[in-house]
């Protein structure tokens, strides 16, 4: 299956479209369906992209996610959300910083140790 990349991409897109429509009817964003399609395809078919394509696929995926999220926001929606969105943003940013800071510190220490050796 991994040898025919076009068939695999078509399968991911079709499954993403179907899951997106289904989740959209439930009231969840359709983007989650596309993400779930990728997770399902990877776990069921045990597929992983070749190393040279991994960063390209990641970049395209992140661009698609950012574009889709950006389309869902509008000024009236942000105005309606008011302080809740600012509080959520600050809480999320703080939590991620607290979670990822130790990992970054450990990485920096490891790289500094490798540089000395």
Residue pairs with C-beta under 8 A, 6 or more apart in sequence:
1 7
1 8
1 45
1 47
2 8
2 45
2 47
8 41
8 45
8 47
11 41
12 37
12 38
12 41
13 37
15 37
15 40
15 41
16 33
16 34
16 36
16 37
16 38
17 33
18 33
19 32
19 33
19 34
19 36
19 37
20 30
20 31
20 32
20 33
20 34
21 30
21 33
22 33
23 29
23 30
23 32
23 33
23 36
24 30
24 33
29 68
29 72
30 68
31 65
31 68
31 69
34 64
35 65
38 61
41 47
42 48
48 54
49 57
78 85
